[in-house]
Amino acid sequence: MILVYGLGRSGLGVLRFLKKRGLPARFYDDQPREEEVVQATALGFAPDFELQGVYREVVAAPGVPLAHPNLEALRERGALVLGEAELAFRFSSTPIIGITGTAGKTTATLFTAHLLRGQGVRALEGGNVDPPLVSVVDEAEVAVAELSSFQLERIHAFRPRVAVLLNLGVDHLDRHGSLEAYHAAKLNLLKNLTPEDALVYNEQDPKVREAALLSPARRHPFTPGESPKETNLRAALEATRAYLDFLGRPLDEAALRESLQTLPEPPHRFQAFAKKGSVVFIDDSIATRTASVAAALKAAPAPIAWILGGEDKGADLEALRPLLPRVRVVLAIGRDGPRMAEALGGGVEVVAIPEREGREAMRQAVVEALKRLEEGSVLLAPLAASFDQFRNYRDRAQAFREAVFALGGEPWTPSTS
């Protein structure tokens, strides 16, 4: 018997995957949402909210820490804890391209799938990017999987045919406990590679290069471009070439030129989506690392009302202090937002939003922003994880957009100004 621990998009995707294969399972969630429980039971699965069953395997959603007491107890009773990437690998014969890195993995994943489709390969993306990997793996000729450290820390035999390692920086220290543990989770992507597999890697990242040189896989290095987009495109091109090599096919240069004209734009990455008077609203919900937030603060029109906060992942605040003169007010949400805002210093006004419910907190943040701005921008660049108040960064972005439109914002992009 399998236990699916955690519903949401990942857990429900896992249950659908198991149902298709006729595999018995039960489900559990620490904070079950009624609508998700209804969906799970409609699929024919029963809950085990007391965790009384005996389970051979537990498929834990990436938002559930491996050190969670319930997972520890289940392991002590003999269960193997794994994630959806491991499940997809075990029960599907579809080859997988696995992509990870501290920054850029969503864009590189979308670009790789797009370029492969342009080459006539039925490639579908999933994993950390919507939809779950288990939701696409059966429909694809090759599945292109964005893999977070949370997903990679719970793999065992998982082996992608092409592994893509973009970079190793600082992130999720709150979850992994140390930089070494975080990097070790990322490097799990490489642990089962063989000489029959390919490894695409950033040869200018010393930690990445060191790990790549120890791998038996065929090495496909790339050099970073001048911008994040160019870097991710170079990685995607190399991954595309590597997979076509497995198929014994050359790259169709004419098709590639066409694909480059229609590259997808990942959502929630510094998107100006609405305007009210002379105030622009910018959704950068994915910006949870210092470098990403710094780039957003440099690019957003000043003065800025900056929505900050959530679960602190160990952010380095020092690099952001020189940018504070562009900020009119910091609107601190979530568990750690007020503490992070105060630690910034710099004499900027801080408004702490004590509301715990995520959507109401976001609405209050937008209200406070509009009280203080007649021009400039309201920027959601949270520098923190979303799980204290939202399902994920997409849910956080949706809450921001809902609040903006409810308070009089009108749809807008720079091209329509």
C-alpha positions as CSV (number, residue, x, y, z in Angstrom):
1,M,0.0,0.0,0.0
2,I,1.2,3.5,-0.9
3,L,0.5,6.6,1.2
4,V,0.3,9.9,-0.7
5,Y,1.4,12.5,1.9
6,G,0.2,16.0,0.9
7,L,-2.5,16.8,-1.6
8,G,-2.4,20.0,-3.6
9,R,-1.3,20.0,-7.3
10,S,1.4,17.4,-6.7
11,G,-0.5,15.0,-4.5
12,L,-3.6,15.0,-6.7
13,G,-1.4,14.4,-9.7
14,V,0.2,11.4,-8.0
15,L,-3.2,10.0,-7.1
16,R,-4.4,10.2,-10.8
17,F,-1.1,8.6,-11.8
18,L,-1.7,5.7,-9.4
19,K,-5.3,5.3,-10.4
20,K,-4.4,4.9,-14.0
21,R,-2.2,2.0,-13.0
22,G,-4.6,0.4,-10.6
23,L,-2.3,0.8,-7.6
24,P,-3.9,1.0,-4.2
25,A,-3.2,4.0,-2.0
26,R,-4.5,6.2,0.7
27,F,-3.9,9.9,1.3
28,Y,-3.1,12.3,4.1
29,D,-2.6,16.1,4.4
30,D,-1.6,18.1,7.5
31,Q,-4.1,20.8,6.5
32,P,-6.6,19.2,4.2
33,R,-8.6,21.5,1.9
34,E,-12.2,20.3,1.5
35,E,-12.2,20.7,-2.3
36,E,-8.9,18.7,-2.6
37,V,-10.3,15.9,-0.3
38,V,-13.4,15.7,-2.5
39,Q,-11.2,15.4,-5.6
40,A,-9.1,12.6,-4.0
41,T,-12.1,10.6,-2.8
42,A,-13.8,11.0,-6.2
43,L,-10.8,9.3,-7.7
44,G,-11.5,6.3,-5.4
45,F,-9.0,6.8,-2.7
46,A,-9.7,6.9,1.0
47,P,-8.0,9.2,3.6
48,D,-5.9,8.0,6.5
49,F,-5.9,11.1,8.7
50,E,-4.8,9.1,11.7
51,L,-1.8,7.6,9.9
52,Q,-2.7,4.1,11.2
53,G,-2.0,2.2,8.0
54,V,1.1,0.2,7.2
55,Y,2.8,1.5,4.1
56,R,5.6,0.2,1.9
57,E,6.1,3.6,0.3
58,V,5.2,7.2,1.1
59,V,5.0,9.7,-1.8
60,A,5.6,13.0,0.0
61,A,4.8,16.3,-1.7
62,P,7.8,18.6,-2.1
63,G,6.4,21.1,0.4
64,V,6.6,18.5,3.2
65,P,10.1,18.6,4.8
66,L,11.8,15.2,5.0
67,A,12.4,15.8,8.7
68,H,8.7,16.2,9.4
69,P,7.9,14.1,12.5
70,N,5.2,12.2,10.6
71,L,7.6,11.2,7.9
72,E,10.2,10.2,10.5
73,A,7.6,8.0,12.2
74,L,6.5,6.4,8.9
75,R,10.2,5.6,8.0
76,E,10.6,4.0,11.4
77,R,7.7,1.7,10.6
78,G,9.5,0.6,7.4
79,A,8.2,3.0,4.7
80,L,10.4,4.4,2.0
81,V,9.8,8.1,1.4
82,L,10.0,9.2,-2.2
83,G,8.7,12.0,-4.5
84,E,6.8,12.3,-7.7
85,A,10.0,12.2,-9.9
86,E,11.0,8.9,-8.4
87,L,7.4,7.6,-8.9
88,A,7.4,8.7,-12.6
89,F,10.7,7.1,-13.2
90,R,9.7,3.8,-11.7
91,F,6.3,3.4,-13.4
92,S,6.8,5.0,-16.8
93,S,9.2,4.1,-19.6
94,T,9.2,7.6,-21.0
95,P,12.7,9.1,-21.0
96,I,13.2,12.2,-18.8
97,I,15.3,15.3,-19.2
98,G,15.9,16.6,-15.6
99,I,16.8,20.2,-15.1
100,T,17.9,21.9,-11.9
101,G,19.9,24.8,-10.6
102,T,19.6,27.6,-8.0
103,A,18.3,30.0,-10.7
104,G,16.9,29.7,-14.2
105,K,15.5,26.1,-14.0
106,T,11.9,27.0,-15.0
107,T,13.0,29.1,-18.0
108,A,15.5,26.4,-19.1
109,T,12.8,23.8,-18.8
110,L,10.2,25.7,-20.8
111,F,12.9,26.5,-23.5
112,T,14.1,22.9,-23.8
113,A,10.6,21.5,-24.2
114,H,9.8,24.3,-26.7
115,L,12.9,23.7,-28.8
116,L,12.4,19.9,-28.9
117,R,8.8,20.4,-30.0
118,G,10.2,22.5,-32.8
119,Q,12.4,19.6,-33.8
120,G,9.3,17.3,-34.1
121,V,9.7,15.6,-30.7
122,R,6.6,15.4,-28.6
123,A,8.2,17.0,-25.5
124,L,6.1,18.0,-22.5
125,E,7.3,20.0,-19.5
126,G,6.3,19.3,-15.8
127,G,7.6,18.9,-12.3
128,N,8.3,22.0,-10.3
129,V,6.7,23.9,-13.2
130,D,3.1,23.2,-13.9
131,P,1.8,20.5,-14.3
132,P,3.2,17.8,-12.1
133,L,5.7,15.4,-13.8
134,V,3.4,12.5,-13.2
135,S,0.6,14.3,-15.2
136,V,2.6,14.5,-18.4
137,V,5.0,11.6,-18.4
138,D,2.6,9.2,-20.0
139,E,1.6,11.6,-22.8
140,A,5.1,12.6,-23.8
141,E,7.8,11.2,-26.1
142,V,10.2,12.8,-23.6
143,A,9.3,14.5,-20.4
144,V,11.3,17.7,-19.5
145,A,11.3,18.0,-15.7
146,E,12.1,21.0,-13.7
147,L,13.4,19.6,-10.4
148,S,13.8,21.5,-7.2
149,S,16.0,20.6,-4.3
150,F,12.9,19.5,-2.4
151,Q,12.1,17.0,-5.2
152,L,15.7,15.8,-5.6
153,E,16.2,15.1,-1.9
154,R,13.6,12.3,-2.2
155,I,14.9,10.4,-5.2
156,H,16.5,7.0,-5.1
157,A,16.9,5.2,-8.4
158,F,15.8,8.2,-10.6
159,R,18.0,8.5,-13.7
160,P,17.3,11.1,-16.4
161,R,18.6,10.5,-19.9
162,V,19.8,14.1,-20.0
163,A,20.6,15.9,-16.8
164,V,21.0,19.7,-16.9
165,L,22.8,21.5,-14.0
166,L,22.7,25.2,-14.4
167,N,24.3,26.6,-11.2
168,L,24.8,26.1,-7.5
169,G,24.1,29.2,-5.4
170,V,22.5,29.9,-2.0
171,D,18.9,29.0,-1.4
172,H,16.5,27.1,1.0
173,L,18.9,27.2,3.9
174,D,15.9,27.3,6.2
175,R,14.8,23.9,4.8
176,H,18.2,22.1,4.2
177,G,20.0,23.5,7.2
178,S,23.3,24.2,5.4
179,L,24.6,25.2,2.0
180,E,26.4,21.8,1.8
181,A,23.1,19.9,2.3
182,Y,21.3,22.1,-0.2
183,H,24.0,21.5,-2.8
184,A,24.0,17.8,-2.0
185,A,20.2,17.7,-2.7
186,K,20.7,19.4,-6.1
187,L,23.6,17.0,-7.0
188,N,21.3,14.0,-6.5
189,L,20.3,14.7,-10.1
190,L,23.7,13.3,-11.1
191,K,24.0,10.3,-8.7
192,N,22.6,7.6,-11.0
193,L,23.9,8.8,-14.4
194,T,25.7,6.2,-16.5
195,P,28.0,6.5,-19.6
196,E,24.8,6.1,-21.7
197,D,23.4,9.4,-20.3
198,A,24.2,13.0,-21.0
199,L,25.1,15.8,-18.6
200,V,24.7,19.4,-19.7
201,Y,26.4,21.7,-17.3
202,N,27.6,25.3,-16.7
203,E,31.4,25.0,-17.1
204,Q,32.0,28.4,-15.4
205,D,30.4,27.5,-12.1
206,P,33.3,25.9,-10.1
207,K,31.0,23.6,-8.0
208,V,29.0,22.5,-11.0
209,R,32.2,21.8,-13.1
210,E,33.7,19.8,-10.2
211,A,30.6,17.6,-9.9
212,A,30.4,17.2,-13.7
213,L,34.0,16.0,-14.0
214,L,33.2,13.2,-11.5
215,S,30.2,12.0,-13.5
216,P,30.5,9.0,-15.9
217,A,27.9,10.7,-18.2
218,R,28.7,12.2,-21.6
219,R,29.6,15.8,-20.8
220,H,28.0,18.7,-22.7
221,P,29.4,21.9,-21.2
222,F,27.9,25.4,-21.9
223,T,29.1,28.9,-21.1
224,P,26.7,31.4,-19.5
225,G,25.4,34.3,-21.6
226,E,25.3,37.9,-20.7
227,S,21.8,37.7,-19.4
228,P,19.9,35.0,-17.5
229,K,17.6,34.4,-20.5
230,E,20.6,33.9,-22.8
231,T,22.2,31.5,-20.3
232,N,19.1,29.5,-20.0
233,L,18.7,29.4,-23.7
234,R,22.3,28.1,-24.1
235,A,21.6,25.3,-21.7
236,A,18.3,24.5,-23.4
237,L,20.1,24.3,-26.8
238,E,22.7,22.0,-25.4
239,A,20.0,19.8,-23.8
240,T,18.1,19.7,-27.1
241,R,21.3,18.6,-29.0
242,A,22.1,16.0,-26.4
243,Y,18.6,14.4,-26.6
244,L,18.6,14.5,-30.4
245,D,22.0,12.7,-30.3
246,F,20.3,9.8,-28.5
247,L,17.7,9.7,-31.2
248,G,20.5,9.7,-33.8
249,R,19.1,12.9,-35.4
250,P,20.9,16.1,-36.3
251,L,19.6,19.5,-35.2
252,D,17.3,21.0,-37.8
253,E,18.7,24.5,-38.1
254,A,15.8,26.0,-40.0
255,A,13.3,24.7,-37.4
256,L,15.5,26.0,-34.7
257,R,15.4,29.5,-36.1
258,E,11.6,29.4,-36.2
259,S,11.5,28.2,-32.6
260,L,13.7,31.0,-31.4
261,Q,11.1,33.5,-32.7
262,T,8.5,32.1,-30.3
263,L,10.2,31.3,-27.1
264,P,7.8,31.1,-24.1
265,E,7.7,33.6,-21.4
266,P,7.6,32.0,-17.9
267,P,4.9,33.5,-15.7
268,H,5.4,35.5,-12.4
269,R,8.8,36.7,-13.4
270,F,8.9,40.5,-13.2
271,Q,5.6,40.9,-15.2
272,A,4.0,44.3,-15.3
273,F,0.4,43.2,-15.4
274,A,-1.8,46.1,-14.2
275,K,-1.9,49.9,-13.7
276,K,-3.9,52.3,-11.6
277,G,-3.3,55.9,-12.6
278,S,0.5,56.3,-12.7
279,V,1.2,53.3,-10.5
280,V,2.3,50.0,-12.1
281,F,1.9,46.6,-10.5
282,I,4.7,44.1,-11.0
283,D,4.4,40.4,-10.2
284,D,7.8,38.9,-9.5
285,S,6.5,36.2,-7.1
286,I,9.3,33.8,-8.1
287,A,11.9,36.3,-6.8
288,T,13.0,34.5,-3.6
289,R,16.7,34.9,-3.9
290,T,18.8,38.1,-3.2
291,A,20.1,38.4,-6.8
292,S,16.6,38.1,-8.3
293,V,15.2,40.7,-5.8
294,A,18.1,43.1,-6.5
295,A,17.4,42.9,-10.2
296,A,13.7,43.6,-9.6
297,L,14.4,46.6,-7.3
298,K,16.8,48.0,-10.0
299,A,14.2,47.6,-12.8
300,A,10.9,48.6,-11.1
301,P,9.9,52.3,-11.6
302,A,10.6,54.3,-8.4
303,P,9.3,55.1,-5.9
304,I,8.6,51.4,-5.1
305,A,6.1,49.9,-2.6
306,W,7.9,46.6,-2.0
307,I,5.9,43.6,-0.8
308,L,8.4,41.4,1.1
309,G,8.1,38.3,3.3
310,G,7.0,34.8,3.9
311,E,9.3,32.0,5.2
312,D,12.8,33.3,5.2
313,K,15.1,30.9,3.4
314,G,18.3,32.5,4.7
315,A,18.3,35.6,2.5
316,D,21.4,37.8,2.3
317,L,20.1,41.3,2.9
318,E,23.3,43.2,2.6
319,A,23.3,43.4,-1.2
320,L,19.9,45.0,-1.1
321,R,20.6,48.0,1.2
322,P,22.2,50.2,-1.6
323,L,18.9,49.9,-3.5
324,L,16.7,51.1,-0.6
325,P,16.7,54.7,-1.8
326,R,14.4,53.5,-4.6
327,V,11.9,52.2,-2.1
328,R,9.2,54.3,-0.6
329,V,7.7,51.7,1.7
330,V,8.3,48.0,2.6
331,L,5.1,46.1,3.1
332,A,6.0,43.1,5.3
333,I,3.8,40.0,5.0
334,G,4.0,36.5,6.3
335,R,5.8,34.8,9.1
336,D,9.2,36.4,8.7
337,G,8.4,39.6,6.7
338,P,8.5,42.1,9.5
339,R,11.8,40.7,10.9
340,M,13.4,40.8,7.5
341,A,12.2,44.3,6.8
342,E,13.5,45.7,10.1
343,A,16.8,43.9,9.4
344,L,17.2,45.8,6.2
345,G,17.5,49.1,8.0
346,G,18.2,52.1,5.7
347,G,15.5,54.4,7.2
348,V,12.7,53.1,4.9
349,E,9.2,53.1,6.2
350,V,8.1,49.6,7.1
351,V,4.4,48.6,7.4
352,A,4.0,45.2,9.0
353,I,0.8,43.3,7.9
354,P,-0.1,41.1,10.8
355,E,-2.9,39.3,9.0
356,R,-2.1,35.5,8.8
357,E,-4.5,34.6,6.0
358,G,-2.6,35.0,2.8
359,R,-5.2,36.6,0.5
360,E,-6.3,39.1,3.1
361,A,-2.7,40.0,3.9
362,M,-2.0,40.6,0.3
363,R,-5.1,42.8,0.0
364,Q,-4.0,44.8,3.0
365,A,-0.5,45.2,1.5
366,V,-1.9,46.6,-1.8
367,V,-4.2,49.0,0.2
368,E,-1.3,50.3,2.1
369,A,0.8,50.7,-1.0
370,L,-1.9,52.7,-2.8
371,K,-2.1,55.1,0.2
372,R,1.5,56.0,-0.3
373,L,2.0,56.1,-4.0
374,E,0.8,58.5,-6.7
375,E,3.3,57.1,-9.2
376,G,6.0,54.4,-9.3
377,S,5.3,50.8,-8.8
378,V,4.0,48.1,-6.4
379,L,6.4,45.3,-6.6
380,L,5.8,41.7,-5.3
381,A,9.4,40.4,-4.9
382,P,9.1,38.5,-1.6
383,L,12.6,37.2,-1.0
384,A,11.0,34.3,0.9
385,A,9.2,31.0,0.4
386,S,5.4,31.1,0.2
387,F,4.3,28.1,2.2
388,D,3.4,29.9,5.4
389,Q,0.4,31.6,3.7
390,F,0.0,30.2,0.2
391,R,0.2,26.8,-1.6
392,N,3.2,28.0,-3.7
393,Y,4.6,31.0,-5.4
394,R,1.9,30.8,-8.1
395,D,-0.8,30.9,-5.6
396,R,0.9,33.9,-4.0
397,A,1.1,35.6,-7.4
398,Q,-2.6,34.9,-8.0
399,A,-3.5,36.4,-4.6
400,F,-1.6,39.6,-5.5
401,R,-3.3,39.9,-8.9
402,E,-6.7,39.3,-7.3
403,A,-6.1,42.1,-4.8
404,V,-4.9,44.5,-7.4
405,F,-7.9,44.1,-9.7
406,A,-10.3,44.1,-6.7
407,L,-8.8,47.5,-5.7
408,G,-9.2,49.2,-9.1
409,G,-6.2,48.1,-11.0
410,E,-6.7,47.7,-14.8
411,P,-5.0,45.1,-17.0
412,W,-1.9,46.6,-18.6
413,T,1.4,45.6,-20.1
414,P,4.2,48.0,-21.3
415,S,3.3,47.3,-24.9
416,T,-0.2,48.7,-24.3
417,S,0.8,52.0,-22.7
